[in-house]
Amino acid sequence: MTKRALVTGITGQDGSYLADFLLGKGYEVHGTVRRSSVEKFERIQHIRDRVTLHQMDLLDQLSIITVLEEVEPWEVYNLAAQSFVPTSWNQPLLTGEFTALGVTRMLEGIRTVNPDIRFYQASSSEMFGMVRQTPQNEETPFYPRSPYGVAKVYGHFITVNYRESYNLFAVSGILFNHESPRRGLEFVTRKVSDGVARIKLGMAEVLRLGNLDACRDWGYAGDYVDAMWRMLQEEEAEDFVIGTGVMHSVRDLCRIAFEHVGLEWEAYVMEDPRFFRPAEVEELCADASKAEERLGWAPRVSFEDLVRMMVDADIERLSP
């Protein structure tokens, strides 16, 4: 029998890669989208005829229940959220509604419609915030430093709570930063790759960024959706940290991206206080040894290859 999966946030970076992955595994793939006056399906345009889309909103419990009853999924991947950290300071209440309470609504929907559905929650390394130890693993205490991080902690623990209270197969993947050519232009990696492409093509002269010393564990989104799937194939529901275990600064990111097109990054990059966070997260680095041992998962694309891939894709996109 063909497995059936429901992916919330299917039009986002992770949702589109996960849809690709699940189709490759022979799944029947369904995705949810919010009603919008402008529909943005570019990330799934290449598979648009192979997935079934449903209108659903994480703020609306009834729409969640309706879609779960219609689709009858075996697996649900909850990737929908207000996912951009800076926006969470401007819209903290909306971020809480989507990124925190939206998870509860999904879990309540599953508990109501079919408690046998396997549920994946997209947790985040931003939950660690002001880190208590480096690298961070499944036992590291959380200390979020943004409304987004706080909302993700709620979503994480409500998933644990439903697992332990109602015996649902509900897991969280604590994913560290993962990027790709499908990343939104507002995120720093894509901001850099797009900026480098524009400077190389003579379309811009300078790239303004925030804290160049902020360090992250960056991996390739296409690798990380494999880990999501593996978590739902396990016998026991458990949470896993997913990352590369290698940390780079925004400065490193700039250097590699500009070197790839034969330019010196210092000549073009300006640090702009407007892009600094109110409360900075300085260092995030994953200890994904549990995922490696238990899931057999390991990243395949290096940071350097990821940056070059993104720069090449943006040059191709912007070239006349």
TATASUL-V207004 format. One line per field, one symbol per residue. phi: phi as a letter, one per 30 degrees, with the letter a starting at -180 (. if undefined). psi: psi as a letter, one per 20 degrees, with the letter a starting at -180 (. if undefined). burial: 1 if it has 24 or more other ideal C-beta (glycine too) atoms within 12 Angstrom, else 0. A space follows every 10 residues. Layout:
phi=???
psi=???
burial=???
//
This chain:
phi=.ddbbccdid ddedddddde dddddiddcc bcbddbdbdc cddcedbedc bccbdabddb eddddedddd dhddbbcccd adcceedddd bdddeddddc dedddddddd dddaddddbc cddbddddhd ddabdcbdcd ddadbaeddd dddeedddde dddddchddb bbcdddebba dcdddddddd eddddddddd dicabbbcbd ddcdcbccbc eddddededd ddcddcdbcb dbacibcbcd eeededdded cibcdddbcb dbedcddebd cdbbbdccdd dddccicadc cdeddddded dedddddcdd
psi=ppqpqpoqkh irgghghggg ghhhjjqopq qqqqpqhopn jhhjhijhii qpqqpqpiio gghgggghhg hlqhqponip rojoghhhhh mhghghgghf hhgghgghgg hggoiipppp pnrqiihhdn qhqprpaiip qqmqkqhggg hhgghghhgg ghghhjkqnp qponprpprr ijqqiiqhgh hghggggggh jjiriqoprc oiippropap hhhhhghggh hiiqhqoqqp ppahjppqrh ggggggghhh jkqphhihpp pohhjqqhoq ogpppqnkhg hgghikqqqh prgghggggg gghhgghiq.
burial=0001111111 1111111111 1110101111 1111000000 0011001000 1111011110 1011001100 1011111111 1111111100 0000111111 1111111111 1010001111 1111111111 1000111101 0101111111 1111111111 0110000111 1111111111 1111001111 1111111111 0000001011 1101111111 1111111111 1111001111 1111111111 1111111101 1010100110 0000101001 1011111101 1000101110 1010011111 1011100000
//
